[in-house]
Amino acid sequence: MIILDLLRKQDYYAYELNKILNKFISINESTAYAIFKKLVDKGFVSYYLAESNNGPVRKYYKITKIGLMQLEEYLKNWEEFINSVQKFINENK
């Protein structure tokens, strides 16, 4: 959900995306790349190659229309979950 939300705002190359993720959750590089691949395989994300001014060609990830729809579903489910937890906490004080 975090990756899709980041990609909703802009395209990122893999290393940059992984660096941002590590500000919020601890994830090693190989795990991150496996997640990126899974998102591509599911059609939630696509990628393209672009020249870099500072080295080799970079693989940029971009959210797809299917990915946007999935993100909306994830966000809806997340909100329902948070509301249920809050209701439980309030009723059991």
FIPA-109038 format. One record per atom (N, C-alpha, C, O): residue number from 1; residue in one letter; atom name; x, y negated, z. Coordinates in steps of 0.05 Angstrom, whole numbers, m for minus. Each point is the difference from the previous one (the first is absolute). Layout:
(NUM; "A"; "CA"; (X; Y; Z))
...
***
This chain:
(1; "M"; "N"; (17; 24; 0))
(1; "M"; "CA"; (m17; m24; 0))
(1; "M"; "C"; (18; m25; 0))
(1; "M"; "O"; (m7; m19; m14))
(2; "I"; "N"; (28; 19; 29))
(2; "I"; "CA"; (18; m23; 2))
(2; "I"; "C"; (13; m5; m28))
(2; "I"; "O"; (1; m23; m9))
(3; "I"; "N"; (8; 44; m4))
(3; "I"; "CA"; (13; m3; m26))
(3; "I"; "C"; (m20; m12; m20))
(3; "I"; "O"; (7; m18; m15))
(4; "L"; "N"; (m31; 29; 14))
(4; "L"; "CA"; (m20; m10; m19))
(4; "L"; "C"; (m6; m29; 6))
(4; "L"; "O"; (m4; m16; m19))
(5; "D"; "N"; (2; 9; 44))
(5; "D"; "CA"; (m6; m28; 7))
(5; "D"; "C"; (22; m19; m8))
(5; "D"; "O"; (m5; m21; m11))
(6; "L"; "N"; (30; 30; 15))
(6; "L"; "CA"; (23; m17; m9))
(6; "L"; "C"; (m1; m3; m31))
(6; "L"; "O"; (4; m22; m10))
(7; "L"; "N"; (m9; 44; m4))
(7; "L"; "CA"; (0; m1; m29))
(7; "L"; "C"; (m24; m15; m11))
(7; "L"; "O"; (0; m9; m23))
(8; "R"; "N"; (m21; 6; 39))
(8; "R"; "CA"; (m23; m16; m9))
(8; "R"; "C"; (9; m29; m4))
(8; "R"; "O"; (m11; m14; m17))
(9; "K"; "N"; (30; 5; 33))
(9; "K"; "CA"; (9; m28; m1))
(9; "K"; "C"; (20; m5; m22))
(9; "K"; "O"; (0; m21; m12))
(10; "Q"; "N"; (18; 40; 8))
(10; "Q"; "CA"; (20; m3; m21))
(10; "Q"; "C"; (14; 27; m6))
(10; "Q"; "O"; (m3; 19; 16))
(11; "D"; "N"; (17; m17; m38))
(11; "D"; "CA"; (16; 23; m7))
(11; "D"; "C"; (26; 0; 16))
(11; "D"; "O"; (11; m22; 5))
(12; "Y"; "N"; (m1; 45; 2))
(12; "Y"; "CA"; (25; 2; 15))
(12; "Y"; "C"; (17; 22; m12))
(12; "Y"; "O"; (m11; 20; m10))
(13; "Y"; "N"; (37; m23; 11))
(13; "Y"; "CA"; (17; 22; m7))
(13; "Y"; "C"; (4; 17; 25))
(13; "Y"; "O"; (m3; m10; 23))
(14; "A"; "N"; (10; 35; m26))
(14; "A"; "CA"; (0; 20; 21))
(14; "A"; "C"; (16; m8; 25))
(14; "A"; "O"; (m10; 1; 22))
(15; "Y"; "N"; (35; m10; m26))
(15; "Y"; "CA"; (17; m7; 22))
(15; "Y"; "C"; (m13; m23; 16))
(15; "Y"; "O"; (0; 0; 25))
(16; "E"; "N"; (m10; m20; m39))
(16; "E"; "CA"; (m12; m23; 13))
(16; "E"; "C"; (m25; 8; 16))
(16; "E"; "O"; (m4; m9; 22))
(17; "L"; "N"; (m12; 26; m34))
(17; "L"; "CA"; (m25; 10; 13))
(17; "L"; "C"; (7; 15; 25))
(17; "L"; "O"; (m12; m3; 21))
(18; "N"; "N"; (33; 20; m23))
(18; "N"; "CA"; (9; 16; 24))
(18; "N"; "C"; (10; m18; 22))
(18; "N"; "O"; (m5; 5; 23))
(19; "K"; "N"; (19; m27; m31))
(19; "K"; "CA"; (11; m19; 20))
(19; "K"; "C"; (m23; m13; 15))
(19; "K"; "O"; (1; m4; 24))
(20; "I"; "N"; (m22; m4; m38))
(20; "I"; "CA"; (m23; m13; 12))
(20; "I"; "C"; (m15; 20; 19))
(20; "I"; "O"; (m7; m7; 22))
(21; "L"; "N"; (4; 32; m31))
(21; "L"; "CA"; (m13; 20; 16))
(21; "L"; "C"; (14; 4; 27))
(21; "L"; "O"; (m12; 3; 20))
(22; "N"; "N"; (39; m3; m21))
(22; "N"; "CA"; (16; 5; 24))
(22; "N"; "C"; (m2; m23; 20))
(22; "N"; "O"; (9; 3; 23))
(23; "K"; "N"; (m21; m25; m30))
(23; "K"; "CA"; (m5; m21; 19))
(23; "K"; "C"; (m23; 7; 18))
(23; "K"; "O"; (m3; m10; 23))
(24; "F"; "N"; (m15; 28; m33))
(24; "F"; "CA"; (m24; 7; 15))
(24; "F"; "C"; (0; 29; 11))
(24; "F"; "O"; (m9; 5; 22))
(25; "I"; "N"; (21; 13; m38))
(25; "I"; "CA"; (1; 28; 8))
(25; "I"; "C"; (28; 11; m7))
(25; "I"; "O"; (12; m8; m19))
(26; "S"; "N"; (m3; 27; 35))
(26; "S"; "CA"; (26; 12; m5))
(26; "S"; "C"; (m4; 23; m20))
(26; "S"; "O"; (m13; 20; 6))
(27; "I"; "N"; (24; m24; m30))
(27; "I"; "CA"; (m3; 20; m21))
(27; "I"; "C"; (26; 2; m15))
(27; "I"; "O"; (11; m20; m9))
(28; "N"; "N"; (m1; 45; 5))
(28; "N"; "CA"; (26; 2; m14))
(28; "N"; "C"; (m5; m2; m30))
(28; "N"; "O"; (m23; 4; m10))
(29; "E"; "N"; (44; m9; m4))
(29; "E"; "CA"; (m2; m6; m29))
(29; "E"; "C"; (m12; 24; m16))
(29; "E"; "O"; (m17; m4; m18))
(30; "S"; "N"; (26; 28; 24))
(30; "S"; "CA"; (m10; 23; m15))
(30; "S"; "C"; (m30; 5; 5))
(30; "S"; "O"; (m14; 7; m19))
(31; "T"; "N"; (4; m12; 43))
(31; "T"; "CA"; (m28; 2; 6))
(31; "T"; "C"; (m16; m22; m16))
(31; "T"; "O"; (m21; 6; m11))
(32; "A"; "N"; (32; m30; 11))
(32; "A"; "CA"; (m14; m22; m14))
(32; "A"; "C"; (m2; 7; m30))
(32; "A"; "O"; (m21; m4; m12))
(33; "Y"; "N"; (43; 14; 0))
(33; "Y"; "CA"; (m1; 6; m28))
(33; "Y"; "C"; (m19; 23; m6))
(33; "Y"; "O"; (m13; 0; m21))
(34; "A"; "N"; (10; 19; 39))
(34; "A"; "CA"; (m19; 22; m3))
(34; "A"; "C"; (m29; m11; 1))
(34; "A"; "O"; (m17; 9; m15))
(35; "I"; "N"; (12; m29; 32))
(35; "I"; "CA"; (m26; m12; 2))
(35; "I"; "C"; (m6; m16; m26))
(35; "I"; "O"; (m22; 2; m11))
(36; "F"; "N"; (42; m17; 1))
(36; "F"; "CA"; (m4; m14; m25))
(36; "F"; "C"; (m7; 19; m23))
(36; "F"; "O"; (m18; m6; m15))
(37; "K"; "N"; (32; 29; 14))
(37; "K"; "CA"; (m6; 20; m21))
(37; "K"; "C"; (m28; 10; 3))
(37; "K"; "O"; (m14; 3; m20))
(38; "K"; "N"; (6; 3; 45))
(38; "K"; "CA"; (m27; 10; 4))
(38; "K"; "C"; (m22; m20; m8))
(38; "K"; "O"; (m20; 7; m12))
(39; "L"; "N"; (25; m32; 17))
(39; "L"; "CA"; (m19; m21; m8))
(39; "L"; "C"; (m1; m3; m30))
(39; "L"; "O"; (m22; m4; m11))
(40; "V"; "N"; (44; 8; m3))
(40; "V"; "CA"; (0; 0; m29))
(40; "V"; "C"; (m15; 24; m11))
(40; "V"; "O"; (m16; m2; m18))
(41; "D"; "N"; (22; 26; 30))
(41; "D"; "CA"; (m13; 25; m9))
(41; "D"; "C"; (m31; m2; 3))
(41; "D"; "O"; (m14; 12; m16))
(42; "K"; "N"; (5; m25; 37))
(42; "K"; "CA"; (m29; m3; 5))
(42; "K"; "C"; (m12; m22; m17))
(42; "K"; "O"; (m25; m3; m1))
(43; "G"; "N"; (41; m12; m13))
(43; "G"; "CA"; (m10; m21; m17))
(43; "G"; "C"; (m6; m26; 14))
(43; "G"; "O"; (m12; m18; m12))
(44; "F"; "N"; (20; 16; 37))
(44; "F"; "CA"; (m5; m25; 16))
(44; "F"; "C"; (20; m22; m7))
(44; "F"; "O"; (m5; m23; 3))
(45; "V"; "N"; (29; 32; m13))
(45; "V"; "CA"; (22; m18; m5))
(45; "V"; "C"; (12; 8; m27))
(45; "V"; "O"; (1; 24; m6))
(46; "S"; "N"; (8; m43; m9))
(46; "S"; "CA"; (16; 5; m24))
(46; "S"; "C"; (27; m14; 4))
(46; "S"; "O"; (4; m14; 19))
(47; "Y"; "N"; (14; 18; m38))
(47; "Y"; "CA"; (25; m13; 2))
(47; "Y"; "C"; (10; m8; m28))
(47; "Y"; "O"; (m9; 10; m20))
(48; "Y"; "N"; (27; m29; 20))
(48; "Y"; "CA"; (13; m8; m25))
(48; "Y"; "C"; (29; m7; 7))
(48; "Y"; "O"; (7; m6; 23))
(49; "L"; "N"; (10; 7; m43))
(49; "L"; "CA"; (28; m6; 3))
(49; "L"; "C"; (5; m29; m9))
(49; "L"; "O"; (m11; m9; m20))
(50; "A"; "N"; (28; m5; 35))
(50; "A"; "CA"; (7; m28; m7))
(50; "A"; "C"; (29; m5; 5))
(50; "A"; "O"; (12; 11; 19))
(51; "E"; "N"; (0; m27; m36))
(51; "E"; "CA"; (28; m8; 3))
(51; "E"; "C"; (3; m15; 26))
(51; "E"; "O"; (m18; m14; 10))
(52; "S"; "N"; (42; 17; 2))
(52; "S"; "CA"; (7; m15; 24))
(52; "S"; "C"; (24; m18; m6))
(52; "S"; "O"; (18; 8; m15))
(53; "N"; "N"; (m18; m31; 27))
(53; "N"; "CA"; (23; m18; m3))
(53; "N"; "C"; (23; 9; 16))
(53; "N"; "O"; (23; m9; m4))
(54; "N"; "N"; (m28; 26; 24))
(54; "N"; "CA"; (21; 8; 19))
(54; "N"; "C"; (6; 30; m1))
(54; "N"; "O"; (6; 12; 21))
(55; "G"; "N"; (m7; 0; m44))
(55; "G"; "CA"; (7; 29; m1))
(55; "G"; "C"; (m17; 16; m19))
(55; "G"; "O"; (m8; m11; m21))
(56; "P"; "N"; (3; 36; 28))
(56; "P"; "CA"; (m14; 18; m18))
(56; "P"; "C"; (m30; m7; m3))
(56; "P"; "O"; (m11; m17; 15))
(57; "V"; "N"; (m1; 29; m35))
(57; "V"; "CA"; (m29; m3; m4))
(57; "V"; "C"; (m15; 9; 25))
(57; "V"; "O"; (8; 19; 13))
(58; "R"; "N"; (m29; m33; m7))
(58; "R"; "CA"; (m16; 6; 24))
(58; "R"; "C"; (m27; 12; m8))
(58; "R"; "O"; (m12; m8; m20))
(59; "K"; "N"; (2; 26; 37))
(59; "K"; "CA"; (m26; 11; m3))
(59; "K"; "C"; (m19; m15; 18))
(59; "K"; "O"; (1; 0; 24))
(60; "Y"; "N"; (m20; m15; m37))
(60; "Y"; "CA"; (m20; m15; 14))
(60; "Y"; "C"; (m26; 15; 2))
(60; "Y"; "O"; (m9; 12; m19))
(61; "Y"; "N"; (m3; m12; 43))
(61; "Y"; "CA"; (m25; 13; 5))
(61; "Y"; "C"; (m23; m21; m1))
(61; "Y"; "O"; (4; m23; 8))
(62; "K"; "N"; (m26; 32; m20))
(62; "K"; "CA"; (m23; m18; m4))
(62; "K"; "C"; (m26; 16; 7))
(62; "K"; "O"; (m2; 23; m8))
(63; "I"; "N"; (m16; m36; 22))
(63; "I"; "CA"; (m25; 14; 7))
(63; "I"; "C"; (m18; 2; m24))
(63; "I"; "O"; (0; m19; m17))
(64; "T"; "N"; (m15; 40; 14))
(64; "T"; "CA"; (m18; 4; m22))
(64; "T"; "C"; (m29; m7; 9))
(64; "T"; "O"; (m5; m5; 23))
(65; "K"; "N"; (m13; 6; m42))
(65; "K"; "CA"; (m29; m5; 7))
(65; "K"; "C"; (m9; 22; 19))
(65; "K"; "O"; (m15; m6; 19))
(66; "I"; "N"; (23; 30; m24))
(66; "I"; "CA"; (m7; 23; 17))
(66; "I"; "C"; (11; m5; 28))
(66; "I"; "O"; (m13; 5; 20))
(67; "G"; "N"; (38; m15; m19))
(67; "G"; "CA"; (13; m6; 26))
(67; "G"; "C"; (m14; m22; 15))
(67; "G"; "O"; (m3; 1; 24))
(68; "L"; "N"; (m7; m21; m39))
(68; "L"; "CA"; (m15; m22; 13))
(68; "L"; "C"; (m26; 11; 12))
(68; "L"; "O"; (m8; m7; 22))
(69; "M"; "N"; (m6; 24; m37))
(69; "M"; "CA"; (m25; 12; 11))
(69; "M"; "C"; (6; 17; 24))
(69; "M"; "O"; (m15; 0; 20))
(70; "Q"; "N"; (37; 16; m21))
(70; "Q"; "CA"; (8; 16; 23))
(70; "Q"; "C"; (7; m17; 24))
(70; "Q"; "O"; (m8; 7; 23))
(71; "L"; "N"; (22; m28; m27))
(71; "L"; "CA"; (7; m18; 21))
(71; "L"; "C"; (m25; m12; 14))
(71; "L"; "O"; (m2; 0; 24))
(72; "E"; "N"; (m17; m8; m40))
(72; "E"; "CA"; (m25; m10; 11))
(72; "E"; "C"; (m14; 21; 17))
(72; "E"; "O"; (m11; m6; 22))
(73; "E"; "N"; (11; 31; m31))
(73; "E"; "CA"; (m11; 22; 16))
(73; "E"; "C"; (15; 4; 26))
(73; "E"; "O"; (m12; 4; 21))
(74; "Y"; "N"; (39; m4; m23))
(74; "Y"; "CA"; (17; 3; 24))
(74; "Y"; "C"; (m6; m22; 20))
(74; "Y"; "O"; (m4; 5; 24))
(75; "L"; "N"; (2; m30; m34))
(75; "L"; "CA"; (m5; m23; 18))
(75; "L"; "C"; (m28; 2; 13))
(75; "L"; "O"; (m3; m7; 24))
(76; "K"; "N"; (m16; 16; m39))
(76; "K"; "CA"; (m28; 3; 11))
(76; "K"; "C"; (1; 21; 22))
(76; "K"; "O"; (m11; m4; 21))
(77; "N"; "N"; (24; 27; m27))
(77; "N"; "CA"; (1; 21; 20))
(77; "N"; "C"; (16; m9; 25))
(77; "N"; "O"; (m7; 7; 23))
(78; "W"; "N"; (28; m22; m27))
(78; "W"; "CA"; (16; m10; 22))
(78; "W"; "C"; (m16; m19; 18))
(78; "W"; "O"; (1; 2; 24))
(79; "E"; "N"; (m17; m19; m37))
(79; "E"; "CA"; (m17; m19; 15))
(79; "E"; "C"; (m21; 16; 16))
(79; "E"; "O"; (m5; m7; 23))
(80; "E"; "N"; (m7; 27; m35))
(80; "E"; "CA"; (m19; 17; 15))
(80; "E"; "C"; (13; 14; 23))
(80; "E"; "O"; (m12; 2; 22))
(81; "F"; "N"; (36; 8; m26))
(81; "F"; "CA"; (15; 13; 22))
(81; "F"; "C"; (5; m19; 23))
(81; "F"; "O"; (m5; 6; 23))
(82; "I"; "N"; (15; m30; m30))
(82; "I"; "CA"; (6; m20; 21))
(82; "I"; "C"; (m25; m8; 15))
(82; "I"; "O"; (1; m2; 24))
(83; "N"; "N"; (m23; m2; m38))
(83; "N"; "CA"; (m25; m7; 13))
(83; "N"; "C"; (m10; 23; 18))
(83; "N"; "O"; (m10; m6; 22))
(84; "S"; "N"; (14; 31; m30))
(84; "S"; "CA"; (m8; 22; 17))
(84; "S"; "C"; (17; 2; 25))
(84; "S"; "O"; (m10; 5; 22))
(85; "V"; "N"; (36; m10; m25))
(85; "V"; "CA"; (18; 1; 24))
(85; "V"; "C"; (m7; m23; 19))
(85; "V"; "O"; (m2; 4; 24))
(86; "Q"; "N"; (m3; m28; m36))
(86; "Q"; "CA"; (m7; m23; 17))
(86; "Q"; "C"; (m26; 5; 15))
(86; "Q"; "O"; (m3; m7; 23))
(87; "K"; "N"; (m17; 19; m37))
(87; "K"; "CA"; (m25; 6; 13))
(87; "K"; "C"; (4; 20; 23))
(87; "K"; "O"; (m11; m3; 22))
(88; "F"; "N"; (27; 23; m27))
(88; "F"; "CA"; (6; 20; 21))
(88; "F"; "C"; (13; m13; 24))
(88; "F"; "O"; (m8; 5; 23))
(89; "I"; "N"; (28; m22; m28))
(89; "I"; "CA"; (14; m14; 22))
(89; "I"; "C"; (m19; m17; 16))
(89; "I"; "O"; (0; 0; 24))
(90; "N"; "N"; (m17; m15; m38))
(90; "N"; "CA"; (m19; m18; 13))
(90; "N"; "C"; (m20; 15; 17))
(90; "N"; "O"; (m8; m9; 21))
(91; "E"; "N"; (m1; 32; m31))
(91; "E"; "CA"; (m20; 16; 15))
(91; "E"; "C"; (12; 15; 23))
(91; "E"; "O"; (m15; 10; 17))
(92; "N"; "N"; (41; m7; m16))
(92; "N"; "CA"; (12; 16; 21))
(92; "N"; "C"; (19; m16; 18))
(92; "N"; "O"; (19; 11; 11))
(93; "K"; "N"; (m25; m36; m8))
(93; "K"; "CA"; (16; m17; 18))
(93; "K"; "C"; (m8; 5; 29))
(93; "K"; "O"; (12; m12; 18))
***
